Amino acid sequence: MKKILTSCLVAVPLIVMADTIPSLGTNGGAMVLPEGKLTLNYRQLYFKRDSMYDGSSKVTNSENLNAKANISIFAFGYGLDDKTTLSLIIPYKNFRADAKLGQDVKVRNSGLSDIWLNARRIVYNSNGFLVAVDGGVKFPTGSKGKTFKQKPMLLNDIKTTPPPTQLGTGEFEYKIGVGATKILDESLRIDSNMHYIYRPKAKHDYDFGNEFAFNIGAVKALEKRFNVGLDYAYTYNSKTDMGNYIDSTRGSKLPFKAFSGSSGYITPSVQFLPFGKPKLHVSAGVSFLAHYHLKERQPIEKQRYMVNIGYLF
């Protein structure tokens, strides 16, 4: 299963008649918090992978892989000054995966994953258009030693689940990026982000691949308390190295595969601001797979379901 990376910097734009916040599919554009303000965001993400793909085609799921992920993400943001925000991203992951590899294999992993520390600083602000630069580092805080519930004979001496199903990668990762926000009028905004993540080889010489990602989204206020959003997100991940995790009996790679290739998702979403201001806001949406081209045979999710609750202290 793909390692999930989520960067969440909470945006708090103040609009005259209605407030809009960045939509679910973006990373907040260039928006930062006011100096001394603190936010807490809770996001729940769910997806499943029960189909196999190669290139731009669906292929046979010969291993009967059925994998599910429930990921809870706690994001804390703090405004150092009016141009700079720091954020701490703490994911808690719950993985369940079943497959047939000579005999039944069951993976059940849950716990704290790798923590991200991110920073954002505005470098341009004029006439409702903002540009910011981002940087971040991921700390290897997630467990890497979880074992199979049932160890299949064909895995020989491999004692732990493949790295994509572990809670952490066992290695630091580094991110740089840029974001932009445009406030078009009092009820419409556009946010966009682009980033690059460098991932050194991790435990067992497993290479998760480096990532380039781009997203853009728009949010429109329908009335004082309700907004709608629409996003597009593109991700490219360089080819990954399975390391020692190979089915030596059949000479093929295991179905538990980290993402490599490109994919695009479209996310419609809704926002609810109970008090008409972003002090408390609730968002929900579904991401739909729009296109993909994978570097090798692997599972990917066709939909992602997301709910986000944010509070500005």
PAVOFI-806201 format. One record per residue (C-alpha): residue in one letter; z, y, x. Coordinates in steps of 0.2 Angstrom, whole numbers, plus 2048, in hexadecimal, padded with zeros to 3 digits. Each point is the difference from the previous one (the first is absolute). Layout:
<pts>
AZYX
...
</pts>
This chain:
<pts>
M800800800
K7FC811806
K80E80B808
I80380E7F4
L801811807
T80680E7F5
S802812806
C80880C7F3
L803812802
V8058087F0
A7F78107FB
V80880E7F6
P7F380D7FB
L80680D7F4
I7F38057F3
V80180E7F4
M7FE7F77EF
A8017EE805
D8057F580F
T7F57F3808
I8067F480D
P7F47F580C
S7FA7F17F7
L8047EE805
G7F17FC80A
T80280E80D
N80D80480D
G8048127F9
G7F2809809
A80780E80A
M80F8047F5
V812801808
L8118047F9
P809811800
E80C80280E
G8107F77FD
K7FA7F67F1
L8027ED7FF
T7F77F47F6
L8017EE7FB
N7F27F57FA
Y8017EE7FA
R7EF7F77FF
Q7FD7EE7F9
L7F07F8805
Y7FA7EF7FA
F7F07F6803
K7FA7EE802
R7F37F780A
D7F97F07F8
S7ED802805
M7F77FF811
Y7F380B806
D7F480180F
G7F580F804
S7FB8077EF
S8017F07F7
K80D7F67F7
V8027EE807
T8097F07FB
N813800801
S8017EF808
E812801805
N8058057EE
L80980F807
N80B80A7F3
A80980E808
K80A80E7F8
A80980F808
N80D80C7F8
I80480E80B
S80E80D7FD
I7FE81080B
F80D80D802
A7FA811807
F80B80E806
G7F9811804
Y80880F807
G7F9812803
L804806812
D7F88107FC
D7F28077F5
K7F37F880A
T8087EF806
T8067F17F6
L8077F0807
S8007F07F6
L8087EF802
I7F77F17F8
I80B7F07FC
P7F77F17F8
Y8087F17F9
K7F37F27FE
N8007F07F6
F7F27F4804
R7FC7EF7F6
A7F17F6806
D7FB7EE7FB
A7F17F6808
K7FA7EF803
L7FE7FC813
G8007ED800
Q8108017F6
D80880E7F6
V806810809
K80C80C7F9
V804811808
R80F80A7F9
N80480F80A
S80B80F7FB
G80980E809
L7FF810809
S7EF804808
D7FB80B80E
I8068127FE
W7F4810803
L806811806
N7F280D7FC
A7FE813803
R7F480C7F8
R7FD812805
I7F580D7F7
V7F380880C
Y7F680A7F4
N8058087EF
S7F480D7F7
N7FB8037EE
G8077F07FA
F7F97F580D
L80B7F780C
V7FD7F5810
A80D7F6809
V8027F480E
D80A7EF7FF
G8087F580C
G80B7F17FE
V8077F1809
K8057EF7F8
F80F7F7807
P8017EC800
T80F7FF7F5
G7F97F27F5
S8057ED802
K7F37F5809
G8087EF800
K7FF7FA7EE
T7FB7EE7FF
F7F57F67F4
K8097F97F1
Q7F67F1803
K7F87FE811
P7EF7F77FF
M7FC7F380D
L7F0807805
L809810807
N8077F580E
D80C80A80A
I7FF8117F7
K8118027F8
T7FF8117F8
T7F48077F2
P7F0809806
P803812806
P7F88077F0
T80D7F97F5
Q80F80680B
L80A80F7FC
G7FC809810
T7F37FF80E
G80C80180E
E7F780F808
F8008137FF
E7F18087F8
Y7FA812802
K7F780C7F3
I7F7810801
G7F78097F2
V7FB8107F7
G8028057EE
A7F980D7F4
T8058077EF
K7F680C7F5
I8088087F1
L7F18057F5
D8098087F2
E8117FF7F7
S7FD7EE7FA
L7F57F880C
R8027FA812
I7F77F580D
D8087F780E
S7F97F680F
N8067F780F
M7F97F780F
H8097F680D
Y7FF7F480E
I80D7F3805
Y8017F8811
R8087EE7FF
P8037F8811
K8007ED800
A8107F97F8
K80A7F0800
H7F67F0805
D7F280B807
Y7FB8047EE
D7F580F7FE
F8018097EF
G7F280B804
N7FF813801
E7FE80A7F0
F7F680E7FA
A8028077EE
F7FA80E7F5
N8058057EF
I7FD80E7F4
G8078037EE
A80080D7F2
V80E8037F4
K7FE80A7F0
A80E8077F5
L7FD7FB7EE
E81080A7FA
K811805806
R8067EE803
F7F17F5802
N7F37FF80D
V7F27F4804
G7F97FB811
L7F17F7808
D7FF7FB812
Y7F57F780C
A8077F7810
Y7F67F880E
T8077F580D
Y7F87F9810
N8097F380B
S7FA7FA810
K7FE7ED802
T8107F7802
D8057F280B
M8097F17F8
G8087FB811
N8087EF800
Y7FF7FF7ED
I7F27F47FE
D7FF7EF7F6
S7FC7F580F
T7FC7F17F5
R7F18087F8
G7FC80E80D
S80180D7F3
K80B80F7FE
L80F8017F3
P7FD8097F0
F80F80C803
K7F580D808
A803812805
F7F380C7F9
S7F080380B
G7F18097FA
S7FE80E7F3
S8058037EE
G80080E7F3
Y80C8027F1
I7FF80C7F1
T8108047F8
P8038097EF
S8118057FD
V80C80A7F5
Q80E80C804
F80F8047F5
L80B80F804
P80F7FF7F4
F805812803
G7EF808803
K804802813
P7FF7F480E
K8137FE803
L7FE7EF7F7
H7EF7F87FE
V7FA7EF7FC
S7EF7F9804
A7F77F07FC
G7EE7F9803
V7F57F1804
S7F57FF80F
F7EF7F77FE
L7F67F880E
A7F080A800
H7F77F980F
Y8047F5810
H7F87F980F
L80B7F480A
K7FE7FB812
E8057EE7FC
R8067F57F2
Q8108067F9
P8098047F0
I8018127F9
E8088067F0
K7F58067F1
Q80D80B7F8
R810809806
Y80D8067F4
M80B80F804
V80E8097F9
N80880F809
I81080A7FC
G80481080A
Y80F80C800
L801811809
F812804804
</pts>
